[in-house]
Amino acid sequence: MTLLEFARGPAMEWSLIILVAGVVLRFAGIFLLTRHKTYFRTKGGSTLAAGLRTIGTRSAPTPDLEHRVRFSHYTGYLWHIGLFITVLFYAPHILFFESILGFGWPALPTSVVLAAAAVTLAVLIALLIRRMVHPVLKTISGFDDYASWFVTTLPLVTGLVAFGHLGADFGWRYETLLAVHILSVELLFVYFPFGKLFHPFSIWFTRYMIGGQMEQRGVRA
């Protein structure tokens, strides 16, 4: 079995199993945390409306804080959008999703996807440097912050290297570069449910839950 066959076969299967099982366990834990006895008198009001409102209001910082977090705010949206474009609208990636889901969607031009990947990588590097030099961020950052950055950035780097055949000068075959790229994605799958990277799945539900709970307490979240 070659490295590429391993990456496309057993490694892909097990990484997807771990990803799905981890996501299910995390959500099970979140739901169990919500099943507790309420010791306060509820104030009434629509928890549904409050939850949906909180999803919107918490998606952007308050005007009083905007000047302090503007860099993180805009770069955060920028690299998330760039990663979204890179993952979901590159033709070979769409073929991968189609093999799992049974359907696909139109791809963007390769030049657009490459530009999005390059911008995403540049922003992630800038954010890492800022985290390492900013006094507060440097103090509060732990292993998960750097590990999450690493497993998110690695597929971008290996993907760009494989696309550009950049290892040819070192005798690396394209099949090897592609295998390394796929393995880096599988590493992301494995780590995804267990760290801060889980927030794309949990953020909307937790914001909704906080809004509903605050409404019951008579507080506007």
C-alpha angles and dihedrals in degrees: 000000000000124000090254092051090050092049093048094041128033096006092052093046095050095043090053091047091052091046094052095041091048093050091049091050093048092051090046088055092049092051092047090053090056093054098084133121116268112232098183132075110256117236096210124230130126111303089188093058092042092050094049091046091052091052087060100040094047092051091079131034120254115266090249091060099036095094090055098049102029094115094049091042098055098035089049092056091042098056094040091054091045092050090047090055093045096050101039106032105042109106098231090048091052089053089054092052090045090055088057103034099033094234139067141193138220117293127225121238112282091239091058092049092047090051091050091049092049093049091047092051092047092050092048091052090049091050091050091052090048091050091052096049104032107097096221098039091046091054098047097040117105139177094287092056093055095037091051090050091049098050090045095048098041096070090051092052095044091044093053091045092051093046092051094042085230094162095062092095089058095048095257113148119225090243089059093048090049091049091051090050092051091047090051089054090049090052087055090050092052096047096039100085096045105054143036090295087081090077095095087066099037105035098079095045094046092048090050091048093049091049092051094047093048090050089055088054092049093250124127107228 
